[in-house]
Amino acid sequence: MNNIAFARYRAEWFQGADSARRDILAGMVGTFALIPEVIAFSFVAGIDPQVGLFASFMIGIVIAFAGGRPAMISGAAGSVALVAAALVHSHGLQYLLAATLLAGVFQIVFGLLKLDILMRFVSRSVRTGFVNALAILIFLAQMPQMLDVSWHTYAMIGGGLAIIYLAPRITTAIPSPLICILILTAVNMAFPMPIHTVADLGRLPSSLPSFAFPVIPLAWQTLTIITPYALAMAAVGLLESMMTASVVDDLTETSSSKARECTGLGLANVAAGMFGGIAGCGMIGQTVGNVRYGGRGRLSTLVAGVFLLLVMVPLRPWVAQVPVAALVAIMIMVSISTFSWGSIRDLARHPKVSGVVMLATVLVTVATHDLSMGVAVGVLLSGVFFAFKVTRLMDVTSTYDATTDTRTYTVLGQVFFASADIFADRFDLRDTASRVRIDLAASHLWDITAVGALEEVVTKMRHHGATVDVIGLNRASAILVDRLAPAVGGGKD
């Protein structure tokens, strides 16, 4: 690590006492926001809550040091749990732990090969849809805690929201969600009410995680079973983590190393698998909450993991009494602050295709409860609309010089698989001119389909007796033509 990189890494850990205080307090809030979601997704995956909590602890510790995005909170939740559920139900926990290890290895390789560049194909409309869908899912995830409950729960949620939004007017030294947790817990302990507490969500661990290599048959059949699930978990985890990192980049107006985040997540998941935990990924709700309340450095990520360990063991009797209503109030606040309200106004101002992509991402994600599915649909639509747009920008015009009996076709724009057929249709293959010139100076040939279309046009015109010259090819297009269709005989500028 060179001096500049080391200085930057050190600054990501410590930028002064005040910054450290904000990181510590924000990380503590992130821990409390982690607990209900990790437990909830543990049930979704069909595993004991302590498996998810152990994983979140290990992932938080490792990602704090190895991750590429400071202030990002990662844990055992999200779409990864949905992928893991099928494997647990069919083969059991030990196979899941093995798949977690393999998923981590895949992610490390992904990061080392710097394949994070694929994120450039995710448009801003898709990212906005991702954020909005997540905000809706965060809110919907709180609904089970607000159904079939006493009025006391609604009163506590309302009081919690009041504390969260009003406390900053009095002091910002302590994050208002942490104040909310402390006050509502004290009220519940002083005046017992018929409301749910953290203890009702699931059994909290009573011991520290310990090293335990998965107990599975070391056979080829085992690898064939876990590999598809490991690939799916790796892909989903990377997608959610990189999308979360991009959101934090926008919120903090800073940049991050997505390749390093991929590698760091892989290392974290390997550690989780070795200590009896499920694979995890970036958690955007908790991360946004961390950033909103002052978390900016790696210390906030580390505190979220370490404090989770303290919560799991020494402070378990007290944490068990935290009202679920306090956590619901925090997550409602995170949902409201996560949603991009300006995107509603932008639907009328931005191009319609951008709005369609954003809405499709939201609808698919909310309908399937699968963030990766929504993003995949959004990226696919973006690609289709882009192809149509580029196709309309391609044009072919022709002029005729009677003195030399020469027809000149001038091609403007991009010729690739989506516009190649239109390109070919613009030529009169039975042109009576004795000489034809195809001027490609204002265009670019992108792929084998484009070269094939050009070759077909030239071949058919020559077959009908015309002398065909291809001129104006730029260097990249000329190299492609020389390699794939040397008979065309194009010339370079």
N, C-alpha and C positions, 0 to 999 in steps of 0.2 A: 504494500500500500504506500503510495508516494505521499509526500508531505501535505500537498493540497487536499488529497482524499482523506488523510488522517485528520487534518484540521476540521474538515467538514463533518466527519464522523463524530469527532469529539464535541463539536457544536450541537450536533443532533441529540447529544446526551445532556449537556449542561450549558445554559446560557445565562446563569445568574441565579441567585437565591429566589427571587420572585417568580421566575419562570419555572424553577424546580417545584416550588409550592403549588403553582397552578397545575403542573403535570401530575403531582401526587394526588391532589384532590380530585382532578378530573378522572384519573385512573381508578380511584376508589368508586366514583359514580359508575364508571364503566363496568366494574365488577358486579355491582348490584343489578345493572341492566343485563349483564350476561346470564345471571343465574336462571331467571324464568325461561328465557329462550333456549338455553342449553338443555334444561330439564325437559321442556316441551318437545324439542327435536329429538331428544333421547327416546322419548316414548314413540315418536314417529318412526324412528329407526328400529324400534323393538329391542332396545337395550336398557340396562339399568342406568338410572341417572348418574351414578358415580362414574360410569364409563365416559360419559360426555363431559363431566366436570374435571376428571383427571386429564382428559385430552385437552381441554381448554387451558388448564394450568400449564401443561407442557408446551403447548403451541404458543401461549403468551410469552413464556420465558424465552424460548428459542427465537421466535420471530422478532422480539425486542432487539436482539443482538444481530441476527442474520438478515432481517427483512430490508426491503429497499424503500419503504414508505414510513417515516417517523409518524407517531401518533395514531397509527392504524391498529385497531383491535381485531384480533382473529380468534376464532374459537370453533368448537364443534357444533355447528348449526348450519342452516341454509339448505340448499338443494342437495348438498352432499349426503345429508341424512336420508333424503328420499331415495337416492341411488342405493345407499347402504341397506335400506330396509329389505329389499328383495333378497339380498345375499344372506342376511341374518335369518330371515324366515326359512330359506331353503337349506342353509348349511351351518348356521350357528355363529356364535361370537368369534371363535378362534379363526375362522375363515375371514371374517371381517377384519380382524387385526392384521392378518397376513396381507389382505388386499390394501389396507392402510399403508403398510410398509412399502408395497410395490407402487402404490399411487405416489408416495413421496419420492421414490426413485425416478418415476416418470417426470415429475415436476422439476426435480433437480436437473435432469437432462434437458428439459424444455428451456429452463433458464440458462444453462450453459451454452446452448445453441442459439440463444437470443431470439427465440421464436416469438417473444412478446411483441415483435414488430407487427404481428397479425392484428394487434389492437387498433392499428391505424385504419383498418377497414370498418371499425365501429363508428358510425357517424354521430354527430352531436344530437340528432333527433333520437337515435337509439339510446344514447346515454341519458337524455332527459326522460324518455319513456321508462328506462330502467329505474331511475330515481323515483319517479312518480308511482310506478307500480310497487316499488318496495315500501314507499310511505303508506300506500293503501294496505299492503299485506301486513305491515307492522300494526296498523290500526285494527284490521280484521283479526289478527292474532290475539288481541286483547278482549274480543267479544265473549269468548267462553267464560272469562272471569267476571263478566258483567251480566250474565244471564242466570236466572233462578237464584238470585242472591237477595239478601235483606237490604232495607233502605240504608242501613249503616254503611254498606259498601259504597253506594253512590255518594253518600255524604263525605266519606273519606277520599274518594276520587276527586270530588269537587274541591274539597279542602286542599288536597295535594296539588291540584292544578293552580289554585289560588296562591299557594306558597311558592310554587315554581316560578310563576310570572310576576309576583309582587315582591318577593324577597330581594331580587337584584336592585330594587329601588332603595332598599335600606343598606345592603352591603353586597359587595361582589367578592369579598375575601374568601367566602366558602361557596361553592357551587350550590345553587338553589335546589337541585334534585337531592343532594346530600342532606340539606336542611329538611327537605320534605320527608326523607326516610327517617331521620332522627326524631322529628316532631311526631309523625304519625305512629311510629313504633312506641314512643313514650306514652302517647294518648291511649293506644291499645293496651299497653301494660298497666296503666293507671285505671283505665275504665274498660275492662274486658267486654268485647262485643262479639256478636255472632258473625264474624267475618273470617275469610280465609287468610292464612299466613303462609310464609315460605315453607314451613314444615308440611303443609298440605299438598305441596307441589310434587314432593317425592323425597325419598330418603337421602339425606346428605351424608357424604362419606365420613367415617369415623377414624380413618387411618390415612397415612400418606401413600401416594402411588409407589409401586415397587416394580423393578425390572422383571418382565415376564415375556419371553419370546413365544410367539404363537405356537400352540401345540397342534400341529397338522401333519398329515403324511407328506414326507418329502418325495413327491412323485410328480411325473409329468401331468397326470390327470388333475392334480391340485392346481398346477399352474394354469391349465386350460380353464379351470373354474373361476379362479380369482382375477385373471388378466382382464377380461371384459369389464368387470366391475371396477377394477383399479384404474383402467383407462378412463372410464366414465367419471369416477370420483376425481381423478386428476384434472380432467378437462373442466368439469363444473367448478371445482375449487379455484382453478386458475382464472377462469372467467370472472367469477364473483370477486376474487381478490383484486384483479387488475381493474375491474370496473369501480370497485370501492376506492382503490388508489387514485384513479382518475378524478373521482368526486372530491377526494381530499385535496388533490392538486388544485382543483378549481376553488375550493373553499379557502385554502390557505395561500393561494397565489404563489405556490412553490412547485418545484419539479421533483420527481422521484425516479428511481431506477426500477423499471418494471421487470427487467431481467433478473435483477437481484431479488426482487420480491418473489418471483417464481422459484428461484433456488432456495430462498429462505423458507418459503412455505413448504417446499419439499423436505428440507431438513427438519422442520417443525413436525410434519406429519410422520416422518420416520421415528422421531423421538416419541410422538404420541403412541404409535403402534407398539413400540418397545416397552411402553409403560402401561399397556392395557387400555389405550384410548382409541377413539374413532377418529377418522380424518376430519379436518376442518378447513376453514377458509376465512377470508376477510368478512367481517360482520358490519355491514354498512350502517345499520341503525345505531349500534353501540359506538361505532367509529365517529359518526356524525355527532352523537351526543358528547363524546370525548372532546372533539374539536370545538364544539359550541361552548363548552365550559372550560376552555383554556388549554387543553392538551395540545401540545405542539411537538414535543420531543419523544425520543425513545423511552424516556423515563416513565411516561404515562402508560405506555404499552407494558413495560416491565411491572409497574405497580398493579395494573389490572390483573396480571397473572399471579404475582406474589400475594396480593391481597385476597385473591380467590382461594389460595391455599390456606391463608389465615381464616377465611370465612368457612372453609370446608371442615377445619379441625378445631382449633382453639376457640373460635368465636361461634361455633355451631349452635350452642344453646340460645345465644342472643339473636343470631341471624334468623333462626327458625321462627322467631316471634315478629319479624318484619311483616307488616300487612301487605298482602298482594296488591291491595288498592294503591299503595304508594308506588309500586313498580308499574302498575297500569297507568297511573298518572304520568310517570316519567316517559313511558313509551308513547303515550298519546302526544305529549309535548314533542318528542323526537319525530313522530309521524308528521305533525303539523309543520315543524321546521324543515323536515326533509323534502316535503312536497314542493315542487317548483311552481309556485302559484303564477308566476309570470308567464309560464308556458300556456296557460289558458288564454291569456290576452294575445299571445303570439300566434295562436291558431288562426286568428283573423288577419294578422300582418304578414306572416311568413308564407312561403309557397305551400300550396295545398299538399303536395307530395310529402313535404316534411311533416305536416300535421298528421297525414295518414300513417307514416312510419311510426311516429311517436305514439299515436293512439293504438295502433296494432300491437306495439310492444307492450303497452299497458294492459290491453284487453287479454292478450294471450297469457301474459304472466299472471294476472289475477285469476283468470279462468283455470289455469293449470297449477297455480301455486309453484311454478317452476321458473325461476329467473333466467336460467340458461335457455329454456325454450322460447321465452319472450324475446331475448336478445337475438337468438338465431333467426327468428321470424323477421325481426327488425332489420338485421343485417341483410337477409335475403331480399326483402322489399327494397332496401336502399340500393342494392346491386342491380335489381331489375329496373328501377326508376333511373339509375345512373346510365344504364345501357341504352334505355330509350332516349334519354337526353342527349347522349353523345351521338346516337344514331341520327338525330335531327340536325346535328351540327355538321354532318358530313354532306358534301354536295359535289356534283360533277357537272361542269359546264363545257360546251364545245363551240369552237369557231372553225370556219372553213376559209382557206386561202385558195381562190380559183386559179391564180397565176402559177402556183406550184402543185395544185391538186392535192393539198395537204389538209387533213382534219386534225385539229389539236384539241385533246380532251384535258381540261385542267381540273385536278382533284383537290378539293379543299376539306380539311378536317381529318378525323381519325378513322382508320380502316382496321377493324378487328372482327371477331366472330359475330358480333351483333349487327354490324353494318356492312359486312362483306357481300351479302346478297343484294342489298340496295346498290352498292358500288357496282356490281356486275350488271345489274339491270339498266344502269344509266348509259351503257355503251350500245351503239348500233352495230351488231356483229356482222351485218351485211352491208356495211357502209361501202359506197362505190368509189370513195377516194382511193387513189393509188398509194398514198402515204398517210400513215397515222402516227401522231406523236401523243404519248400519254405523259403529261407533266405532273409529277408528284412532289414538286418543290414545296408546296404548301400543305403537305399531308404527311402522315406517318403510318407505316405498316407495323402492326403490333404482334401478330401471331401467325401461325401456320395457315389458318383459315383465310386471312387477308392475302397472304402470298399465293395461296391456292386459287383465290378468285382472280387475282391479277394474271397468273399463269394461264388460267382458262380463257380469259378475255384475249390475251395476246395470241395464244395458240389458235383459237377459232378465227381471229382476224387474218392471221397469216395463212390459214387454211383456205380462206376465201380470196387470196391473192394480194392482200395489202402488205406493204412494207411497214412494220411496226417498230417504233423506237420508244423506249421508256427512259425518260430523262428526269433529273431533279431529285433523285432518291437521296435522302440524307444518309449519313454514315451507317447508323443502326439499321435502317431499312435495307440498305444495299447489302450489308453483311448477311441479313436474313434471307434476302432474295438469292444471293450468290450460293448460299448453303443449301437452300430448299428448292430453288427453281433456277438453276444456272442458265437454262435455255432462254429465259426472258431477256437476258442481256441488258439489264438496267444500267444507267450511268449515274454517277454521283455529281453533286455540285462541286 
